[in-house]
Amino acid sequence: MRSLKKLIAAVLPLSLLGLVASQTTNAAEILPRVNFPMCSDARNTYCIESVTFIEIAGEKPGVWYPTGSQVIDASGAPSAAVFPTFTATTAVYPGRFSYEGFDTAVGYDGVYVKVGPANEFTDSMLIAFEPAGPGADGKVARVKDETTGYVRSLNPDTSMRVVIRLGSLIPAITAAVSNTEEFAKSIVNKSVDDDGIPVITFQGAPVPVPIARNPRDCTDETGVAAAKPYQLYALVAFENSRDPFGIPGLSGDMLISSNGACTLRTPTWSAETLSFSFTASAPHFAPDGTTVNRGFYRAFIPTTDAAMLFGLSDAKQAATGLDLVFEETEGGAVSVEKRVAVQKAKTRKVLDPKTKKKVDEVVRAEQIVISFTNFQFSSPKMTVRVKQANLAKFKAAQKRLVVKSRAIHKKLKN
């Protein structure tokens, strides 16, 4: 559990570290204090609707196996496998998601999807995919790597998707430790289902995460990672919680991702310079003490949000109107790749119930993808800002676009 607890301590509260906190006039919403259960007739808000394993051979719907039940493994028989597990109360689970034919050779027989408060004091929501299985005592718990003493790696070839039904909380931004790609391999979509309940779909692939023994290992070029397991988790901040986050009017679909989890934070936005800065940090060296850890940081920003943050009235302006600035502690700058790209909206055909004709439904809105890749850790700082020559023009446009977007946002909420 050590790596995840350190990340949570470094990231939260998000409202203190990220964009300017939104101002709310209504009473703040509160995230339930316990981990979300599976959705049922008795509970259809703040619950997990579904979990899916996305493998090379195709998708496998996750099935809930409570503690005491056996998973049907790849041999077609009930699995009798027992795994080394953590014994702390927070690492013991009521069950895990798996499927018939699960390959227990990966070192666990299912995944527990932890969805709930990132800590007892915040309403920011943690989504964590944890390798799970029965220990020697028969209890399902988080599986340990006996060599390192830290959590066992998730299978890097298995992506995961979880669908979560919320209540009155409105997502603002998501920070993920996930192997995302420019083709939106890992995306967060916010929608409203037929019952009017907000739904978040999070999908991602595990990424190797250098784990620090203590925070000092992430501050200079001498730190050595204690372990480097494949992990997958995310933090969701809300615009109307007790820790409000964001500029009112943002879509809520902004996603950032990295493998630098020591101080992974949401961007710090400046209205004066129309810029946001972020830091991704991890120990400089891999566990062997010689190999240098390298990382990535990507921001997926819907074009409507880019208009409010940078004054970009047209997504095409991103390539010529923005500067990507990279600052680091020592070495490696030459090999760092910086890129700005625009991804077209992703659509699918659906049947219009009124006309009975197929129409295009937007699955993911057009977005700007900003990426820094192949940099060296420990603690590089990256800034995306409007070019100085364009600043006055873009600031004027940004003010107009914020007013326009807030009006639309207020109308939609009403």
C-alpha positions as CSV (number, residue, x, y, z in Angstrom):
1,M,0.0,0.0,0.0
2,R,3.0,2.3,0.5
3,S,3.3,3.7,-3.0
4,L,-0.4,4.7,-3.4
5,K,-0.6,6.3,0.0
6,K,2.5,8.5,-0.8
7,L,0.9,9.6,-4.1
8,I,-2.4,10.5,-2.4
9,A,-0.5,12.5,0.3
10,A,1.4,14.4,-2.5
11,V,-1.6,15.1,-4.7
12,L,-4.3,16.2,-2.3
13,P,-6.1,18.4,-1.7
14,L,-6.4,19.0,-5.4
15,S,-8.1,22.4,-5.0
16,L,-5.0,23.8,-3.3
17,L,-2.6,22.7,-6.1
18,G,-4.5,23.0,-9.3
19,L,-6.6,25.5,-11.3
20,V,-8.2,28.4,-9.5
21,A,-10.9,26.9,-7.2
22,S,-14.4,27.4,-8.5
23,Q,-16.8,29.6,-6.6
24,T,-20.0,27.9,-5.5
25,T,-23.1,29.4,-4.0
26,N,-24.9,26.2,-3.3
27,A,-24.1,23.8,-0.5
28,A,-21.1,21.6,-1.4
29,E,-21.7,18.0,-2.3
30,I,-20.0,15.3,-0.3
31,L,-18.5,12.0,-1.6
32,P,-19.7,8.9,0.3
33,R,-17.0,7.9,2.9
34,V,-16.8,4.2,2.0
35,N,-15.7,2.4,-1.1
36,F,-18.3,2.1,-3.8
37,P,-20.2,-1.2,-4.0
38,M,-21.6,-2.8,-7.2
39,C,-24.7,-1.0,-8.5
40,S,-28.0,-2.7,-7.6
41,D,-31.7,-2.0,-7.2
42,A,-31.0,-0.9,-3.7
43,R,-28.0,1.4,-4.7
44,N,-27.9,3.1,-8.1
45,T,-25.8,6.1,-7.3
46,Y,-22.1,6.2,-6.2
47,C,-21.6,2.7,-7.3
48,I,-19.7,0.6,-9.8
49,E,-21.8,-0.3,-12.8
50,S,-19.3,-2.6,-14.7
51,V,-15.6,-3.6,-15.0
52,T,-14.1,-4.9,-18.2
53,F,-10.8,-6.6,-18.9
54,I,-9.4,-5.5,-22.3
55,E,-6.9,-8.1,-23.5
56,I,-5.1,-8.8,-26.7
57,A,-7.7,-11.5,-27.6
58,G,-10.6,-9.2,-26.9
59,E,-12.7,-7.8,-24.1
60,K,-13.8,-9.9,-21.1
61,P,-16.7,-8.6,-18.9
62,G,-15.6,-8.7,-15.3
63,V,-17.6,-10.9,-12.9
64,W,-17.6,-10.2,-9.1
65,Y,-16.2,-13.1,-7.0
66,P,-16.7,-12.5,-3.3
67,T,-14.3,-13.8,-0.7
68,G,-14.7,-17.5,-0.3
69,S,-15.5,-18.1,-4.0
70,Q,-13.0,-19.6,-6.4
71,V,-12.2,-18.2,-9.8
72,I,-12.4,-20.6,-12.8
73,D,-8.8,-20.4,-14.1
74,A,-7.4,-21.0,-17.6
75,S,-7.5,-24.8,-17.1
76,G,-11.3,-24.6,-16.7
77,A,-11.2,-25.7,-13.1
78,P,-11.8,-23.8,-9.9
79,S,-8.5,-22.2,-8.9
80,A,-6.8,-23.3,-5.7
81,A,-4.0,-20.8,-6.0
82,V,-2.9,-18.9,-2.9
83,F,-0.9,-15.7,-3.2
84,P,1.3,-13.6,-0.9
85,T,-0.8,-10.8,0.3
86,F,-0.7,-7.7,2.5
87,T,-2.5,-8.1,5.9
88,A,-3.3,-4.5,6.7
89,T,-7.1,-3.9,7.1
90,T,-7.2,-1.5,4.2
91,A,-5.6,-4.1,1.9
92,V,-8.2,-6.8,2.7
93,Y,-11.1,-6.8,0.2
94,P,-14.6,-8.3,0.1
95,G,-13.8,-9.9,-3.2
96,R,-12.4,-9.2,-6.7
97,F,-13.4,-8.9,-10.3
98,S,-12.3,-11.7,-12.6
99,Y,-13.7,-13.9,-15.4
100,E,-13.9,-17.6,-16.3
101,G,-10.5,-18.6,-17.8
102,F,-8.4,-16.0,-16.0
103,D,-4.7,-16.8,-16.2
104,T,-3.5,-16.9,-12.6
105,A,0.1,-17.3,-13.9
106,V,0.2,-13.4,-13.8
107,G,0.4,-13.7,-10.0
108,Y,-3.1,-12.9,-8.9
109,D,-6.6,-14.2,-9.8
110,G,-8.5,-10.9,-10.2
111,V,-8.6,-7.2,-9.7
112,Y,-10.2,-5.2,-6.9
113,V,-11.4,-1.9,-8.2
114,K,-11.2,0.6,-5.3
115,V,-13.5,3.6,-5.9
116,G,-14.0,6.1,-3.0
117,P,-12.5,9.1,-1.2
118,A,-8.7,9.5,-1.8
119,N,-8.4,10.1,2.0
120,E,-10.8,10.7,4.9
121,F,-10.6,14.5,4.6
122,T,-11.3,15.0,0.9
123,D,-14.1,14.5,-1.6
124,S,-11.6,13.9,-4.5
125,M,-12.2,10.4,-5.7
126,L,-9.6,7.6,-6.1
127,I,-10.0,4.9,-8.8
128,A,-7.4,2.2,-8.2
129,F,-7.1,-1.2,-9.9
130,E,-5.4,-3.5,-7.4
131,P,-4.1,-7.1,-8.1
132,A,-6.0,-9.3,-5.7
133,G,-6.4,-12.9,-4.7
134,P,-6.8,-15.2,-1.7
135,G,-4.0,-15.3,0.8
136,A,-3.0,-18.2,3.1
137,D,-5.8,-17.2,5.5
138,G,-8.4,-17.4,2.7
139,K,-9.1,-13.7,2.7
140,V,-9.0,-11.8,-0.6
141,A,-6.4,-9.1,-0.3
142,R,-3.9,-6.9,-2.3
143,V,-1.2,-9.2,-3.7
144,K,2.5,-8.6,-2.7
145,D,5.6,-9.0,-4.7
146,E,7.7,-11.1,-2.3
147,T,11.0,-10.0,-3.9
148,T,10.5,-6.2,-3.4
149,G,7.9,-6.2,-0.6
150,Y,5.8,-3.8,-2.6
151,V,2.6,-4.4,-4.6
152,R,2.7,-7.0,-7.4
153,S,2.7,-5.7,-11.0
154,L,-0.5,-5.7,-13.0
155,N,-0.4,-7.5,-16.3
156,P,0.9,-4.8,-18.7
157,D,-1.0,-6.4,-21.6
158,T,-4.4,-6.1,-19.9
159,S,-6.1,-2.7,-20.0
160,M,-9.0,-2.0,-17.7
161,R,-12.3,-0.1,-18.0
162,V,-14.6,0.8,-15.2
163,V,-18.0,2.5,-15.4
164,I,-19.0,4.5,-12.3
165,R,-22.4,6.0,-11.5
166,L,-22.1,9.2,-9.5
167,G,-24.8,11.3,-7.8
168,S,-24.7,15.1,-7.6
169,L,-21.0,15.6,-7.9
170,I,-19.8,17.0,-11.2
171,P,-16.3,15.9,-12.4
172,A,-13.8,18.7,-13.1
173,I,-10.5,17.0,-14.0
174,T,-8.8,13.6,-13.8
175,A,-5.2,12.9,-13.0
176,A,-4.2,9.4,-14.0
177,V,-1.2,7.1,-13.5
178,S,-1.8,5.3,-16.8
179,N,-0.1,4.4,-20.0
180,T,-2.1,6.7,-22.2
181,E,-1.4,7.3,-25.9
182,E,-2.0,10.2,-28.3
183,F,-4.8,8.1,-29.8
184,A,-6.7,8.4,-26.5
185,K,-6.1,4.8,-25.4
186,S,-7.0,6.0,-22.0
187,I,-9.9,8.4,-21.8
188,V,-12.4,9.8,-19.3
189,N,-15.9,10.5,-20.7
190,K,-18.6,12.2,-18.6
191,S,-22.2,11.5,-19.7
192,V,-25.6,11.3,-18.3
193,D,-27.5,8.0,-18.5
194,D,-31.3,7.6,-19.0
195,D,-32.0,8.1,-15.3
196,G,-30.2,11.5,-15.3
197,I,-27.3,10.1,-13.2
198,P,-23.8,11.3,-14.2
199,V,-21.6,8.4,-15.3
200,I,-17.8,8.3,-15.6
201,T,-16.1,5.8,-17.8
202,F,-12.4,5.5,-17.1
203,Q,-10.1,3.3,-19.2
204,G,-6.4,2.8,-19.1
205,A,-3.4,0.5,-19.3
206,P,-0.9,-0.2,-16.5
207,V,2.3,1.7,-16.6
208,P,5.6,1.0,-14.8
209,V,5.8,3.4,-11.8
210,P,9.1,4.0,-10.0
211,I,8.3,3.8,-6.3
212,A,10.3,5.9,-3.8
213,R,11.2,4.8,-0.3
214,N,10.8,8.3,0.9
215,P,10.1,11.8,-0.6
216,R,13.8,12.7,-0.6
217,D,14.4,10.1,-3.3
218,C,12.4,12.3,-5.7
219,T,14.2,15.6,-5.2
220,D,17.6,15.1,-6.7
221,E,19.6,12.9,-9.0
222,T,20.7,10.3,-6.4
223,G,17.4,8.7,-5.6
224,V,17.0,4.9,-6.3
225,A,13.5,3.4,-6.8
226,A,12.6,0.6,-4.4
227,A,10.4,-1.1,-7.0
228,K,8.9,-0.4,-10.4
229,P,5.6,-2.3,-10.7
230,Y,3.0,-1.8,-13.4
231,Q,0.1,0.2,-11.8
232,L,-3.1,1.8,-12.9
233,Y,-5.1,4.4,-10.9
234,A,-6.6,7.9,-11.2
235,L,-7.9,10.8,-9.1
236,V,-11.0,12.7,-10.0
237,A,-11.6,16.2,-8.7
238,F,-15.1,17.7,-8.7
239,E,-16.3,21.3,-9.3
240,N,-19.0,21.3,-6.6
241,S,-17.5,19.3,-3.7
242,R,-16.0,20.7,-0.5
243,D,-12.7,20.9,-2.4
244,P,-14.1,22.6,-5.5
245,F,-11.8,22.6,-8.5
246,G,-11.6,24.4,-11.8
247,I,-13.0,27.4,-13.7
248,P,-16.8,27.2,-13.7
249,G,-17.8,26.1,-17.2
250,L,-15.0,23.6,-17.9
251,S,-16.2,20.4,-19.5
252,G,-14.9,18.0,-16.9
253,D,-13.4,15.8,-19.5
254,M,-9.8,17.1,-19.1
255,L,-7.4,14.3,-18.4
256,I,-3.7,14.4,-17.5
257,S,-1.5,11.3,-17.2
258,S,2.1,10.4,-16.2
259,N,4.2,7.7,-14.7
260,G,5.9,10.2,-12.3
261,A,3.8,9.6,-9.3
262,C,5.9,11.1,-6.4
263,T,4.2,14.5,-6.8
264,L,1.8,14.0,-9.6
265,R,-0.5,17.0,-9.5
266,T,-3.1,18.7,-11.6
267,P,-1.8,21.8,-13.5
268,T,-1.4,25.2,-11.8
269,W,-3.1,27.7,-14.1
270,S,-2.2,31.4,-14.3
271,A,-4.7,33.9,-15.6
272,E,-2.0,36.5,-16.0
273,T,0.2,34.5,-18.4
274,L,-2.5,32.1,-19.8
275,S,-0.3,29.2,-18.9
276,F,-0.3,26.1,-16.8
277,S,2.6,24.3,-15.2
278,F,3.0,20.9,-13.8
279,T,5.6,18.7,-12.2
280,A,6.1,14.9,-12.5
281,S,8.6,13.4,-10.2
282,A,10.1,10.0,-9.4
283,P,13.4,8.6,-8.2
284,H,16.2,9.3,-10.7
285,F,17.4,5.6,-10.9
286,A,15.6,2.3,-11.4
287,P,15.9,-0.3,-8.7
288,D,19.2,-1.6,-10.2
289,G,20.8,1.8,-9.2
290,T,22.3,2.3,-12.7
291,T,19.5,2.7,-15.2
292,V,17.9,6.2,-15.3
293,N,14.2,6.3,-15.0
294,R,12.4,8.1,-17.9
295,G,8.9,9.4,-18.0
296,F,6.1,11.1,-19.8
297,Y,3.4,13.7,-19.1
298,R,0.3,14.2,-21.3
299,A,-2.6,16.5,-21.1
300,F,-5.8,15.8,-23.1
301,I,-7.7,19.1,-23.2
302,P,-11.1,19.5,-24.9
303,T,-11.0,22.4,-27.3
304,T,-13.8,24.1,-25.4
305,D,-11.6,24.0,-22.3
306,A,-8.6,25.2,-24.2
307,A,-10.6,28.3,-25.2
308,M,-11.2,29.1,-21.5
309,L,-7.6,28.4,-20.5
310,F,-5.6,29.9,-23.3
311,G,-8.1,32.0,-25.4
312,L,-7.8,29.6,-28.4
313,S,-10.9,30.2,-30.5
314,D,-9.7,27.6,-33.0
315,A,-7.9,24.4,-32.1
316,K,-5.5,24.9,-35.0
317,Q,-4.1,27.9,-33.1
318,A,-2.5,25.5,-30.6
319,A,0.4,24.5,-32.8
320,T,1.5,28.0,-33.5
321,G,0.2,30.0,-30.5
322,L,1.5,27.9,-27.6
323,D,5.0,27.5,-26.2
324,L,6.1,24.2,-24.5
325,V,8.8,24.9,-21.9
326,F,10.7,22.1,-20.2
327,E,12.8,22.7,-17.0
328,E,14.7,19.9,-15.2
329,T,17.2,19.3,-12.6
330,E,20.0,17.7,-14.6
331,G,20.7,16.3,-18.1
332,G,18.5,14.6,-20.6
333,A,16.9,17.7,-22.2
334,V,18.2,16.9,-25.7
335,S,16.2,13.7,-25.9
336,V,12.9,15.1,-24.6
337,E,10.1,15.2,-27.2
338,K,7.5,18.0,-26.9
339,R,4.4,17.9,-29.1
340,V,1.1,19.6,-29.6
341,A,-1.5,17.9,-31.7
342,V,-5.3,18.1,-32.3
343,Q,-7.4,15.0,-32.2
344,K,-10.7,15.1,-34.1
345,A,-13.9,14.2,-32.3
346,K,-14.6,10.5,-31.9
347,T,-18.1,9.5,-32.9
348,R,-20.2,6.4,-33.3
349,K,-23.5,5.6,-35.1
350,V,-26.6,5.3,-32.9
351,L,-30.3,5.0,-33.7
352,D,-32.3,8.1,-33.2
353,P,-35.5,7.0,-31.4
354,K,-37.6,9.7,-33.0
355,T,-36.5,9.5,-36.6
356,K,-35.4,5.8,-36.5
357,K,-32.4,6.8,-38.5
358,K,-28.7,6.4,-37.6
359,V,-27.0,9.5,-36.5
360,D,-23.5,10.4,-35.2
361,E,-23.1,10.5,-31.4
362,V,-20.0,12.2,-30.0
363,V,-18.0,9.7,-27.8
364,R,-15.1,12.1,-27.2
365,A,-15.1,15.7,-28.2
366,E,-12.3,17.3,-30.3
367,Q,-9.3,17.8,-28.0
368,I,-5.8,19.2,-27.9
369,V,-3.1,16.7,-26.9
370,I,0.1,18.2,-25.2
371,S,2.9,15.7,-24.5
372,F,6.3,15.7,-23.0
373,T,8.0,12.3,-23.4
374,N,11.3,10.5,-22.7
375,F,12.5,13.0,-20.1
376,Q,14.7,12.0,-17.1
377,F,13.5,12.0,-13.6
378,S,13.7,13.2,-10.7
379,S,11.5,16.3,-10.8
380,P,11.2,18.1,-14.2
381,K,8.8,21.0,-14.5
382,M,6.8,21.6,-17.7
383,T,4.9,24.7,-18.7
384,V,2.4,25.3,-21.5
385,R,1.9,29.0,-22.2
386,V,0.6,31.4,-24.8
387,K,3.5,32.9,-26.7
388,Q,4.4,36.4,-25.5
389,A,3.7,37.9,-28.9
390,N,0.1,36.6,-28.8
391,L,-0.6,37.2,-25.1
392,A,-2.6,40.5,-25.4
393,K,-4.8,39.2,-28.2
394,F,-5.4,35.8,-26.6
395,K,-6.2,37.3,-23.2
396,A,-8.9,39.4,-24.7
397,A,-10.3,36.4,-26.5
398,Q,-10.0,34.3,-23.4
399,K,-12.2,36.7,-21.4
400,R,-14.9,36.7,-24.0
401,L,-14.8,32.9,-24.4
402,V,-15.0,32.4,-20.6
403,V,-18.2,34.6,-20.4
404,K,-19.7,32.7,-23.3
405,S,-18.8,29.3,-22.0
406,R,-20.1,30.0,-18.5
407,A,-23.4,31.1,-19.8
408,I,-23.8,27.9,-21.8
409,H,-22.6,25.9,-18.8
410,K,-25.2,27.5,-16.5
411,K,-28.0,27.0,-19.0
412,L,-27.1,23.3,-19.4
413,K,-27.0,22.8,-15.6
414,N,-30.4,24.5,-15.2
